[in-house]
Amino acid sequence: MLAEIVRLMALRIGEPKVVLTGGCFQNGYLTEACVGRLLDSGFLPYWHQRVPPNDGGISLGQAVAVATALRREAVEGRMVSV
């Protein structure tokens, strides 16, 4: 039922690219069901394959944001507070 709701919401919104993320997508059955239904309906689904969809992924995103800010600081020669 949840996979069908994801498909119906994608149809309603009409955006061809659909990103599946969040802790519920640690459930392989739900992820596979959503991906399958979306593909069958012509959508292009994206989902976590190398990074966990929960707090571990958030931590990685935070690390990337800090690294980006520090790199920008080095290029622009200014201080960035992190």
Residue frames as qw, qx, qy, qz and C-alpha x, y, z in Angstrom:
[[0.000, 0.885, 0.465, 0.000, 0.00, 0.00, 0.00],
 [0.302, -0.787, 0.098, 0.529, 2.81, 2.44, 0.83],
 [0.393, -0.121, 0.603, 0.683, 4.46, 1.77, -2.54],
 [0.183, 0.621, 0.670, 0.362, 1.17, 2.52, -4.27],
 [0.157, -0.921, -0.254, 0.252, 0.82, 5.76, -2.31],
 [0.375, -0.531, 0.354, 0.673, 4.32, 6.78, -3.43],
 [0.314, 0.208, 0.708, 0.597, 3.36, 6.04, -7.04],
 [0.041, 0.799, 0.586, 0.129, 0.08, 7.97, -6.77],
 [0.250, -0.856, -0.053, 0.449, 1.83, 10.99, -5.24],
 [0.377, -0.280, 0.521, 0.713, 4.41, 10.93, -8.02],
 [0.215, 0.490, 0.712, 0.455, 1.59, 10.88, -10.58],
 [0.097, -0.895, -0.419, 0.116, -0.14, 13.77, -8.84],
 [0.309, -0.751, 0.161, 0.560, 3.03, 15.90, -8.67],
 [0.706, 0.698, 0.121, -0.020, 4.08, 14.99, -12.19],
 [0.048, -0.825, 0.549, 0.129, 7.84, 15.34, -11.71],
 [0.868, 0.305, -0.376, -0.111, 9.61, 12.58, -13.68],
 [0.462, 0.327, -0.689, 0.452, 12.46, 12.20, -11.17],
 [0.707, -0.608, -0.117, -0.341, 11.51, 10.78, -7.75],
 [0.257, 0.475, -0.708, 0.456, 13.95, 10.57, -4.83],
 [0.809, -0.440, -0.353, -0.163, 13.29, 7.93, -2.16],
 [0.351, 0.381, -0.568, 0.639, 15.02, 8.79, 1.11],
 [0.528, -0.502, 0.255, -0.636, 14.54, 8.59, 4.85],
 [0.297, -0.344, 0.846, -0.278, 14.71, 5.81, 7.41],
 [0.802, 0.203, 0.393, -0.402, 11.72, 3.92, 6.03],
 [0.741, 0.591, -0.276, -0.161, 13.75, 3.17, 2.90],
 [0.154, -0.510, 0.838, -0.116, 16.12, 1.02, 4.95],
 [0.722, 0.142, 0.615, -0.284, 13.37, -1.53, 4.39],
 [0.148, -0.251, 0.763, 0.577, 14.49, -3.35, 1.25],
 [0.231, 0.456, 0.854, 0.102, 11.03, -4.67, 0.44],
 [0.140, 0.851, 0.341, -0.375, 9.51, -1.17, 0.51],
 [0.072, -0.659, 0.404, 0.630, 12.35, 0.31, -1.54],
 [0.197, -0.040, 0.867, 0.456, 12.13, -2.42, -4.19],
 [0.214, 0.617, 0.756, -0.047, 8.35, -2.12, -4.36],
 [0.091, 0.858, 0.123, -0.490, 8.49, 1.66, -4.78],
 [0.116, -0.505, 0.594, 0.615, 11.26, 1.52, -7.38],
 [0.241, 0.174, 0.903, 0.310, 9.39, -1.14, -9.36],
 [0.200, 0.747, 0.615, -0.158, 6.08, 0.72, -9.35],
 [0.018, 0.822, -0.084, -0.563, 7.74, 4.00, -10.25],
 [0.167, -0.324, 0.731, 0.576, 9.68, 2.45, -13.14],
 [0.241, 0.382, 0.876, 0.171, 6.53, 0.72, -14.41],
 [0.137, 0.854, 0.451, -0.221, 4.77, 4.10, -14.40],
 [0.539, 0.694, 0.130, 0.460, 7.53, 5.84, -16.37],
 [0.292, -0.944, 0.139, -0.065, 9.28, 7.62, -13.52],
 [0.621, 0.458, -0.483, 0.413, 13.02, 7.79, -12.89],
 [0.690, -0.715, -0.085, -0.080, 13.50, 6.81, -9.23],
 [0.356, 0.576, -0.561, 0.475, 16.64, 7.57, -7.23],
 [0.801, -0.573, -0.073, -0.157, 17.42, 5.80, -3.96],
 [0.304, -0.764, 0.567, -0.055, 20.33, 5.24, -1.61],
 [0.942, 0.235, -0.240, 0.001, 22.73, 2.60, -2.79],
 [0.644, 0.296, -0.450, 0.543, 26.04, 3.48, -1.09],
 [0.002, -0.250, 0.440, -0.863, 24.99, 5.72, 1.78],
 [0.078, -0.408, -0.875, 0.248, 22.35, 4.84, 4.39],
 [0.076, -0.597, -0.449, -0.660, 19.04, 6.71, 4.02],
 [0.512, -0.774, -0.373, 0.023, 18.86, 7.61, 7.71],
 [0.368, -0.910, 0.093, 0.168, 21.17, 9.42, 10.17],
 [0.697, -0.237, 0.407, 0.541, 24.34, 8.06, 8.57],
 [0.436, 0.553, 0.441, 0.556, 23.41, 9.80, 5.35],
 [0.136, -0.970, -0.160, -0.125, 22.66, 13.02, 7.20],
 [0.603, -0.668, 0.230, 0.371, 26.09, 12.87, 8.83],
 [0.627, 0.101, 0.460, 0.620, 27.75, 12.41, 5.47],
 [0.211, 0.801, 0.376, 0.416, 25.83, 15.37, 4.07],
 [0.349, -0.934, -0.007, 0.080, 26.94, 17.53, 6.98],
 [0.667, -0.398, 0.358, 0.518, 30.57, 16.50, 6.41],
 [0.503, 0.418, 0.470, 0.593, 30.29, 17.38, 2.71],
 [0.014, -0.940, -0.260, -0.222, 28.78, 20.78, 3.58],
 [0.496, -0.808, 0.163, 0.273, 31.65, 21.59, 5.95],
 [0.665, -0.106, 0.457, 0.582, 34.26, 20.42, 3.45],
 [0.357, 0.676, 0.434, 0.477, 32.65, 22.61, 0.78],
 [0.196, -0.974, -0.100, -0.056, 32.64, 25.64, 3.08],
 [0.607, -0.615, 0.303, 0.402, 36.28, 25.08, 4.03],
 [0.613, 0.199, 0.488, 0.589, 37.28, 24.66, 0.38],
 [0.170, 0.859, 0.327, 0.355, 35.46, 27.88, -0.51],
 [0.413, -0.894, 0.052, 0.166, 37.22, 29.63, 2.38],
 [0.665, -0.318, 0.404, 0.542, 40.60, 28.51, 1.06],
 [0.470, 0.465, 0.490, 0.568, 39.81, 29.65, -2.49],
 [0.001, -0.884, -0.267, -0.384, 38.37, 33.01, -1.44],
 [0.442, 0.254, -0.421, 0.751, 40.86, 33.59, 1.36],
 [0.375, -0.488, 0.136, -0.776, 38.28, 34.28, 4.05],
 [0.084, -0.089, 0.890, -0.439, 37.13, 32.67, 7.28],
 [0.596, -0.258, -0.498, -0.574, 33.96, 30.57, 7.38],
 [0.375, -0.306, 0.663, -0.571, 32.35, 29.65, 10.68],
 [0.626, -0.012, -0.710, -0.322, 31.34, 26.00, 10.91]]
